[in-house]
Amino acid sequence: MKVLHIVGGELTGGAARGAYWLHKGLEETGVNSVIFTNSQNDLNDGSVVTAVKSKKDRVFNLIRGQLDNVLVAFYPKRKHIIFSSGIFGAGFINSKEFIEADIIHLHWISGGFVNIKQLSKITKPIVWTIRDMWPMTGGCHYAMECEKYQTGCGQCEQLQSDKNYDLSKFILNRKKKYLPTNIIIVAISKWLGEKAKKSELFRNSDVRVISNNVNAKDFFPVEKDVAKNVLGLFTDKKIILVGSTKLNDFYKGFGKYLEAINLLDKGRYLLCFFGNIDHEIVKNIGFEYKTFGYLHDNISLRLAYSSADVFVAPSLMEAFGKTLAESMACGTPVVAFGATGLLDIVDHKDNGYLAKPFDTTDLATGIEWVLNAPNYGELSANARGKVLTEFDSKLVAKRYVELYESVLGKMK
C-alpha cells in the first residue's frame, strides 16, 4: 500500500504538523507513506517531497499564494482574515510519487498550493482529512455564525458582500463542479464532521471522523522545576500558559482570554505566551508575564507546556485544538470553552475544565479551579492518559490503515 499525502504549508507548524505526525505514524505501522508539500523545510526527511526546491520554485510558490489573495481585494470592506480560493496551485499529478501511489490523501491544501480543478483528474481513491471548514465553504476557513455553506454561499458575511452571486458562491460552485463524488471526507472532530454532513458540498458524501493526532513520543511531561529553570522562569507563582501559531486570529478568542484574566489576582500568577502576538497588548495587562515568541521545535514546546500549571485555550471555534492535546500530553490540564472541536479533547473536571460558551467569568473560574484543585496530580495524569488512549499518532494511524484497506478492498 502506497499513500501520497498532499500537505500545504510549512511542516513546522499549523495543520501540517498533524499531517506529518500521521505520516510518521503510518510509517511505523509499515505503510509506504510519502508527503508532497510546498513547505520549504523538508525536515531532512527522505519521505518528504517538496515542490519548492529552488529559488525559482520559491518565487512561484510565493506568487501563487499572493494570487490566491488577489480576488478578495475586490471586496474592500471585507474582514481581514484568511480567505482562500483554491483556483491557483502547483501540479502534482504528473509526479513520480503520484503515479506510484495507491491512495491520494489530501490535508490542508489552501494558500495557492492546489488548484481544485486538478482534483477532477484524479482517478485513484481520494481521502481528504479536513482540518478546518474551508473544504466545505466558499472560501472562509471558519464560518463562525454563518450557515450559508449549507445552502450554497453568496452574500458572504466575511467578504461583506450584498450580492448573491459573489466570490464565495463562485468558489463553492467550482468545488461542486470539480471535486470527485467518491471522495471520502475525514473530519478531525465530531463537531467538524457534523458541519460537513450539513454542508451543501458534502451532504451526500461519505463522511467519517478520525481524531487529529499528537506524537506522544515528542510530547511528554518534563519535571516542572526542570522545565521552568531551562526557560528562565524563576518564580514561585503559578504559571498560566496560552499560545497558538497566530494568537491574534479572530476565532482564537484572545480578547475573551484578556477579559477572563482581568478577573484574577494579578499578583498571584505569571502569564506565559507563545506564538505571534501583539506585544502592545501584552505589556499593558498588569500581570508579570513572559513571551516565548514563535516556537518552531517540539523540545521548546514541550518545555513550555511542562512549565505551566494550566494551559488556556479561549478559542471561539476550533476544528480540533492541537495545542490542547499537546499540553495534555505533557501532563498540563487545559481550560477551554465547551464548544466545537474542543469537546472531543477536554473532559470537564477530569483532565481540565470546560467553561460555558463564551462566558469569560466561567473561563476565569475554570482557571482558578484547575490551579487550586486538590487532585491536581490526578488531573495531570488523566490529561496524559487521554492523549495516549485516543490521540497518539500511531493509534490514529491504525485507524487510517483500516480506512485505506476498506477503500482498496472495494476496488478489487
C-alpha positions as CSV (number, residue, x, y, z in Angstrom):
1,M,0.0,0.0,0.0
2,K,1.4,3.4,-1.1
3,V,-0.1,6.5,0.3
4,L,0.7,10.0,-1.0
5,H,-0.2,12.9,1.3
6,I,-0.8,16.3,-0.2
7,V,0.1,18.8,2.5
8,G,0.2,22.6,2.2
9,G,2.0,25.0,4.5
10,E,5.3,24.7,6.4
11,L,5.7,21.3,8.1
12,T,7.0,23.1,11.3
13,G,3.6,24.5,12.3
14,G,-0.1,24.6,11.9
15,A,-2.3,21.9,10.3
16,A,0.8,20.5,8.5
17,R,2.2,19.2,11.8
18,G,-0.7,16.9,12.4
19,A,-0.4,15.6,8.8
20,Y,3.3,14.9,9.3
21,W,2.8,13.1,12.6
22,L,0.2,10.9,10.9
23,H,2.6,10.2,8.1
24,K,5.3,9.1,10.6
25,G,2.7,7.0,12.5
26,L,1.8,5.3,9.2
27,E,5.5,4.5,8.5
28,E,5.7,2.9,12.0
29,T,2.8,0.6,11.1
30,G,4.6,-0.4,7.8
31,V,2.7,1.7,5.3
32,N,4.7,3.2,2.4
33,S,3.8,6.8,3.1
34,V,5.1,9.9,1.3
35,I,4.4,13.6,1.7
36,F,4.2,16.0,-1.3
37,T,4.3,19.6,0.1
38,N,5.2,23.2,-0.6
39,S,7.0,23.5,2.7
40,Q,10.5,25.0,2.3
41,N,11.6,22.8,5.1
42,D,11.5,19.1,4.3
43,L,12.7,18.3,7.9
44,N,15.6,16.3,6.4
45,D,13.2,13.5,5.8
46,G,13.6,11.5,2.7
47,S,9.9,10.6,2.6
48,V,9.0,14.3,2.2
49,V,9.0,15.6,-1.3
50,T,8.8,19.4,-1.7
51,A,7.6,21.3,-4.7
52,V,9.8,24.2,-3.5
53,K,13.4,23.0,-4.4
54,S,15.0,26.1,-5.9
55,K,14.9,29.9,-5.8
56,K,12.6,29.8,-8.9
57,D,10.3,27.4,-7.1
58,R,10.1,29.7,-4.1
59,V,9.3,32.7,-6.2
60,F,6.4,30.8,-8.0
61,N,5.2,29.4,-4.7
62,L,5.1,33.0,-3.3
63,I,3.3,34.3,-6.4
64,R,0.6,31.6,-6.2
65,G,0.0,32.4,-2.6
66,Q,-0.4,36.1,-3.4
67,L,-2.7,35.4,-6.4
68,D,-4.9,33.4,-4.1
69,N,-5.4,36.6,-2.1
70,V,-5.9,38.9,-5.1
71,L,-9.5,38.1,-5.7
72,V,-10.6,39.3,-2.2
73,A,-9.2,42.7,-3.0
74,F,-12.4,43.4,-4.9
75,Y,-14.2,43.4,-1.5
76,P,-12.6,46.4,0.2
77,K,-15.0,46.2,3.2
78,R,-14.1,42.5,3.9
79,K,-12.9,41.2,7.2
80,H,-9.2,40.9,7.1
81,I,-9.0,37.2,7.8
82,I,-7.8,34.2,5.8
83,F,-10.0,33.6,2.7
84,S,-8.8,31.1,0.1
85,S,-10.0,30.5,-3.5
86,G,-8.4,27.1,-4.5
87,I,-8.0,28.5,-8.0
88,F,-4.2,28.5,-8.2
89,G,-1.8,25.7,-7.4
90,A,1.2,23.7,-8.2
91,G,0.9,20.5,-10.2
92,F,1.5,17.1,-8.6
93,I,-0.4,14.6,-10.7
94,N,2.5,14.1,-13.1
95,S,4.9,13.4,-10.3
96,K,6.6,10.1,-9.8
97,E,5.1,9.9,-6.3
98,F,1.6,10.4,-7.6
99,I,1.9,7.8,-10.3
100,E,3.2,5.2,-7.9
101,A,0.5,5.9,-5.2
102,D,-2.5,3.7,-4.5
103,I,-4.3,6.3,-2.4
104,I,-4.2,10.1,-2.5
105,H,-4.6,11.6,0.9
106,L,-5.4,15.4,1.0
107,H,-4.9,17.5,4.0
108,W,-4.7,21.3,4.2
109,I,-4.3,22.4,0.5
110,S,-5.1,26.1,0.5
111,G,-2.9,29.2,0.1
112,G,-2.2,28.6,-3.6
113,F,-0.9,25.1,-3.2
114,V,-3.6,23.0,-5.0
115,N,-5.9,24.1,-7.8
116,I,-9.3,22.4,-7.0
117,K,-9.7,21.7,-10.8
118,Q,-6.7,19.4,-10.6
119,L,-8.6,17.0,-8.3
120,S,-11.1,16.2,-11.1
121,K,-8.3,14.5,-13.0
122,I,-7.6,12.0,-10.2
123,T,-9.0,8.5,-10.8
124,K,-7.3,7.0,-7.7
125,P,-9.1,6.8,-4.4
126,I,-9.1,10.1,-2.5
127,V,-9.2,10.5,1.3
128,W,-9.5,14.2,2.4
129,T,-8.7,14.9,6.1
130,I,-10.5,18.2,6.6
131,R,-8.7,20.3,9.2
132,D,-10.9,23.4,9.2
133,M,-14.1,24.4,7.4
134,W,-12.6,25.6,4.1
135,P,-13.2,22.3,2.1
136,M,-17.0,22.8,2.6
137,T,-17.2,26.6,2.3
138,G,-17.0,29.3,-0.4
139,G,-13.6,30.5,0.8
140,C,-13.7,31.1,4.5
141,H,-11.8,28.8,6.9
142,Y,-14.3,29.2,9.7
143,A,-17.9,30.2,9.0
144,M,-18.5,31.3,12.6
145,E,-22.2,32.0,13.0
146,C,-22.9,31.9,9.2
147,E,-24.7,28.9,7.8
148,K,-24.7,29.8,4.1
149,Y,-22.2,27.0,3.4
150,Q,-25.3,24.7,3.9
151,T,-27.3,26.4,1.1
152,G,-24.7,27.4,-1.5
153,C,-23.0,30.6,-0.1
154,G,-23.3,34.0,-1.6
155,Q,-23.9,37.4,0.2
156,C,-20.7,36.4,2.1
157,E,-20.5,37.9,5.6
158,Q,-16.7,37.7,5.7
159,L,-16.4,39.4,2.4
160,Q,-19.1,41.9,3.5
161,S,-20.9,41.2,0.2
162,D,-24.5,42.0,-0.5
163,K,-24.6,40.2,-3.9
164,N,-26.0,36.7,-4.1
165,Y,-23.5,35.7,-6.8
166,D,-20.2,36.8,-5.3
167,L,-16.8,35.2,-4.9
168,S,-18.0,32.8,-2.2
169,K,-20.7,31.3,-4.5
170,F,-18.2,31.1,-7.4
171,I,-15.7,29.2,-5.3
172,L,-18.3,26.8,-3.9
173,N,-19.8,26.2,-7.3
174,R,-16.3,25.5,-8.6
175,K,-15.8,22.9,-5.8
176,K,-19.1,21.3,-6.7
177,K,-18.0,21.1,-10.3
178,Y,-14.5,19.6,-9.8
179,L,-14.5,17.6,-6.6
180,P,-14.8,13.8,-7.3
181,T,-18.1,12.5,-6.0
182,N,-16.5,9.3,-4.5
183,I,-14.1,11.3,-2.2
184,I,-14.0,10.1,1.4
185,I,-14.2,13.0,3.9
186,V,-12.5,12.5,7.3
187,A,-13.2,15.2,9.9
188,I,-10.7,15.6,12.8
189,S,-13.5,16.1,15.3
190,K,-17.2,15.1,15.8
191,W,-18.2,18.8,15.6
192,L,-16.4,19.3,12.2
193,G,-17.9,16.0,10.9
194,E,-21.4,17.3,11.8
195,K,-20.7,20.6,9.9
196,A,-19.6,18.6,6.9
197,K,-22.7,16.4,6.9
198,K,-24.9,19.6,6.9
199,S,-22.9,21.3,4.1
200,E,-24.3,21.5,0.6
201,L,-21.0,20.2,-0.7
202,F,-20.6,17.1,1.4
203,R,-24.2,16.3,2.4
204,N,-24.3,13.2,0.3
205,S,-20.7,12.3,0.8
206,D,-19.1,9.5,2.9
207,V,-18.1,11.5,6.0
208,R,-16.0,9.8,8.7
209,V,-14.5,11.1,12.0
210,I,-10.9,10.2,12.9
211,S,-9.4,12.4,15.6
212,N,-6.4,14.6,15.0
213,N,-3.2,13.2,16.4
214,V,-0.2,14.1,18.6
215,N,3.1,12.3,18.7
216,A,3.3,11.3,22.4
217,K,7.0,10.4,21.9
218,D,7.7,14.1,21.3
219,F,5.2,15.5,23.8
220,F,5.6,14.1,27.3
221,P,5.9,15.5,30.8
222,V,9.1,17.2,31.9
223,E,9.6,17.7,35.6
224,K,8.1,21.2,36.2
225,D,11.0,22.7,38.1
226,V,13.4,21.5,35.4
227,A,11.3,23.0,32.6
228,K,11.0,26.3,34.4
229,N,14.7,26.5,35.0
230,V,15.5,25.8,31.4
231,L,13.1,28.5,30.3
232,G,14.4,31.0,32.9
233,L,11.1,31.1,34.8
234,F,12.4,31.7,38.3
235,T,9.2,32.2,40.2
236,D,7.0,30.6,42.8
237,K,3.9,31.9,41.1
238,K,1.5,29.6,39.3
239,I,2.0,29.8,35.6
240,I,-0.8,30.3,33.1
241,L,0.1,29.5,29.5
242,V,-1.7,30.5,26.3
243,G,-0.4,30.0,22.8
244,S,-1.1,29.4,19.1
245,T,0.6,29.9,15.8
246,K,-1.4,33.2,15.5
247,L,-2.9,34.2,18.7
248,N,-4.5,37.3,17.1
249,D,-6.6,35.2,14.7
250,F,-10.2,36.3,15.4
251,Y,-11.5,32.8,16.2
252,K,-8.8,32.2,18.8
253,G,-10.7,34.3,21.3
254,F,-7.7,36.1,22.7
255,G,-10.0,39.0,23.7
256,K,-12.0,36.6,25.8
257,Y,-8.8,35.5,27.5
258,L,-7.9,39.1,28.4
259,E,-11.4,39.6,29.8
260,A,-11.1,36.4,31.9
261,I,-7.6,37.1,33.4
262,N,-8.7,40.6,34.4
263,L,-10.9,38.8,36.9
264,L,-7.9,37.1,38.5
265,D,-5.5,38.3,41.2
266,K,-2.7,40.0,39.2
267,G,-0.1,39.3,42.0
268,R,-0.6,35.6,42.1
269,Y,0.1,34.4,38.6
270,L,2.8,34.5,35.9
271,L,1.4,34.7,32.4
272,C,3.3,33.0,29.6
273,F,2.7,33.3,25.9
274,F,3.9,31.6,22.7
275,G,3.1,32.4,19.1
276,N,2.7,35.6,17.2
277,I,1.2,38.2,19.5
278,D,0.7,41.9,19.7
279,H,3.2,43.0,22.3
280,E,1.5,46.3,22.9
281,I,-1.5,44.4,24.3
282,V,0.6,42.1,26.5
283,K,2.7,44.8,28.1
284,N,-0.5,46.5,29.4
285,I,-2.2,43.6,31.0
286,G,-0.9,44.3,34.5
287,F,0.4,40.8,35.2
288,E,4.0,39.6,35.4
289,Y,4.5,37.9,32.0
290,K,6.9,36.3,29.7
291,T,6.6,35.8,25.9
292,F,8.5,32.9,24.2
293,G,7.8,34.1,20.6
294,Y,7.0,31.6,17.9
295,L,8.3,28.1,19.0
296,H,9.4,26.1,16.0
297,D,10.6,22.9,17.6
298,N,8.9,20.2,19.8
299,I,11.5,20.5,22.5
300,S,10.7,24.2,23.2
301,L,7.0,23.5,23.1
302,R,7.4,20.5,25.4
303,L,9.2,22.7,27.9
304,A,6.7,25.5,27.7
305,Y,3.7,23.1,28.3
306,S,5.5,21.3,31.1
307,S,6.5,24.5,32.9
308,A,2.9,25.7,33.1
309,D,0.3,24.8,35.7
310,V,-2.6,25.3,33.3
311,F,-3.0,25.8,29.5
312,V,-5.8,28.1,28.5
313,A,-7.4,27.8,25.0
314,P,-10.1,30.5,24.7
315,S,-11.0,29.6,21.0
316,L,-14.4,30.6,19.7
317,M,-14.3,28.0,17.0
318,E,-11.7,25.2,16.6
319,A,-11.8,22.1,14.3
320,F,-9.9,20.1,16.9
321,G,-7.4,22.1,19.1
322,K,-4.0,20.5,18.6
323,T,-2.3,22.7,21.2
324,L,-4.7,21.4,23.9
325,A,-3.8,17.8,23.1
326,E,-0.1,18.7,23.1
327,S,-0.4,20.4,26.5
328,M,-2.3,17.4,27.9
329,A,0.3,15.0,26.5
330,C,2.8,16.9,28.7
331,G,0.6,16.4,31.7
332,T,-0.7,20.0,31.9
333,P,-4.5,20.3,32.3
334,V,-6.5,22.6,30.0
335,V,-9.2,25.2,30.4
336,A,-11.3,25.9,27.3
337,F,-14.8,26.9,26.2
338,G,-17.1,23.8,26.0
339,A,-17.9,24.1,22.3
340,T,-16.8,23.0,18.8
341,G,-13.9,20.5,18.3
342,L,-12.6,21.1,21.9
343,L,-15.4,19.0,23.2
344,D,-13.6,15.9,21.9
345,I,-10.4,16.7,23.9
346,V,-11.3,18.0,27.4
347,D,-13.4,16.1,29.8
348,H,-14.9,18.5,32.3
349,K,-13.2,18.3,35.7
350,D,-11.5,15.1,34.8
351,N,-8.5,16.4,32.8
352,G,-9.4,20.1,32.6
353,Y,-12.3,22.4,32.7
354,L,-14.9,23.3,30.0
355,A,-16.3,26.8,30.6
356,K,-19.8,27.8,29.4
357,P,-19.5,29.2,25.9
358,F,-18.4,32.0,25.7
359,D,-18.6,33.1,29.4
360,T,-15.4,34.9,30.4
361,T,-16.4,34.7,34.1
362,D,-16.7,31.0,33.9
363,L,-13.4,30.8,32.0
364,A,-11.7,32.6,34.9
365,T,-13.5,30.2,37.3
366,G,-12.1,27.3,35.4
367,I,-8.5,28.7,35.6
368,E,-8.8,29.1,39.3
369,W,-10.4,25.6,39.7
370,V,-7.6,23.9,37.9
371,L,-4.8,25.8,39.7
372,N,-6.3,25.1,43.1
373,A,-7.6,21.6,42.5
374,P,-6.7,19.3,45.5
375,N,-6.4,16.4,43.0
376,Y,-4.2,18.3,40.6
377,G,-1.9,15.3,40.2
378,E,-4.8,13.2,39.1
379,L,-5.9,15.9,36.6
380,S,-2.4,15.8,35.1
381,A,-2.3,12.0,34.9
382,N,-5.8,11.9,33.3
383,A,-4.7,14.5,30.7
384,R,-1.7,12.5,29.6
385,G,-3.8,9.3,29.7
386,K,-6.5,10.8,27.4
387,V,-3.9,11.5,24.7
388,L,-2.3,8.1,25.0
389,T,-5.6,6.3,24.6
390,E,-7.2,8.4,21.9
391,F,-4.9,10.8,20.1
392,D,-1.4,9.2,19.8
393,S,-0.1,9.2,16.2
394,K,0.5,5.5,16.0
395,L,-3.1,4.8,17.3
396,V,-4.7,7.2,14.9
397,A,-2.5,5.8,12.0
398,K,-4.0,2.4,12.6
399,R,-7.5,3.8,12.2
400,Y,-6.4,5.3,8.8
401,V,-4.9,2.0,7.8
402,E,-8.3,0.3,8.4
403,L,-9.9,3.0,6.2
404,Y,-7.3,2.6,3.4
405,E,-7.7,-1.1,3.4
406,S,-11.5,-0.9,3.2
407,V,-11.3,1.6,0.3
408,L,-8.8,-0.5,-1.7
409,G,-10.8,-3.7,-0.9
410,K,-13.9,-2.2,-2.6
411,M,-11.8,-1.7,-5.8
412,K,-10.9,-5.4,-6.1
